[in-house]
Amino acid sequence: MNWRKLLTIAFVPLLITMSTPLKAGEGHDHGDSGPATNAGGPQRQPDGSVFLPKPAQRQLGVLTMLAAVADLPRTTELAGKVMMDPNAGGKVQPTIAGRIEPGPRGLPSAGQTVRKGEVLAYVIPSSGQIERSNQTALIAELRGNKALAEKRLARQRELADTIPRKEIEATENEIASLTARANALGSGLTSRDTLVASISGVIASASVVSGQVVDAREVLFEVIDPTRLRIEAIAFDPAMAADVGAATIAIGDKRAALTFVGATRSLREQALPLIFKASDASLSMLAIGQPVRVFVQSKTKVNAIAVPASSLMKSSSNQTIVWVKTAPEKFEPRVVMTEALDGVSVAVTAGLKAGDRVATRGATLINQVR
């Protein structure tokens, strides 16, 4: 056998092997197979709808509501802030300058509950050395004059038969006056100004420490009733003050009703402040000065559908949409036009019709299905 036949015999098996497709072993994949499909799981359909099986709906906690058309108040969202109710709050200020000393329970801290009339702190009057020396010298002089007047009164009483009664009475009045003046000056050196809570509530702010020197009329504590507050909203349309029907603020997933007190009669930075009062337990979550959103409902009505604000989503084209359940396991996106309502719900003015089932819970998860 010559060398050409040997080469042919050696290369034939190699050519057969190269012409046969190679396959991975069991349990191994080199990417030759197509993408895996999830026919039984949530899927985004080509038309933009979402196929969501019943088990997945229960797992995601999807809930829907039946859309109903109603006459809803036209609402405007205003920027506002939380203020102290003057009838349910107060400031604690000293009437004299001096040094702070703790009260019977120590100095209160912010957030501490206090009762009306409770002693919060003391202010020890501060005076200069010269002033204190002058007061001490005057007290000594008054006490000396009082001692002389008492001796004179004793002699007058011994000679009561020869001395007119009016002189004895004049000496007695002089002694009483000297005693009162000395006591007044002495109490001025040792007395202290007692700071008490003007109402029962919570310490909103405290800005003192033991030994601090404060001035008269300086605000040391603010006490508020956290369930009674004032809300100030800024309106740039002065005509809105005459068309206020109701108002609410959103506190988390809750809403608190507001009572319209009135509008100021002077503009502030080209805007008209509207004052509301509120009395609700949920207000305890707010702080004085905190910015809030106030939803002012006018007396005019608009024909719309109320849906929770959590139902509103954004599409890939940044349009506002809601997910409508059109079949037991199918949800379709609907582009909608909305207006503010009360902070928790919104009014849909276009894009929905009565009888549509709108996803109210789990809409975010439906929007993420791809």
Protein Blocks (a to p, Z undefined) as FASTA:
>chain_A
ZZklmmmmmmmmmmmmmmpccdddehiaehlaccdddfkbccddfkopacddfklmmmno
pacdddddddddddddddddddddfklgccdddfbdcdddddfkopadehiacdehiafb
dcdddddfklmmmmmmmmmmmmmmmmmmmmmmmmmmmmmmmpcfklmmmmmmmmmmmmmm
mmmmmmmmmgccddddfbdcddfbdcbdehiacdehiafbdcddfkbccdddddfbfklm
mmcfbdcddehjaccddddfbdcfbdeehiacdddddddfklmmpcehiacddddddfbd
cddddddfklpccdfkopacddddfbfkbccddddddddfeopaccdfbhpaehiacdfb
hklmmmmpZZ
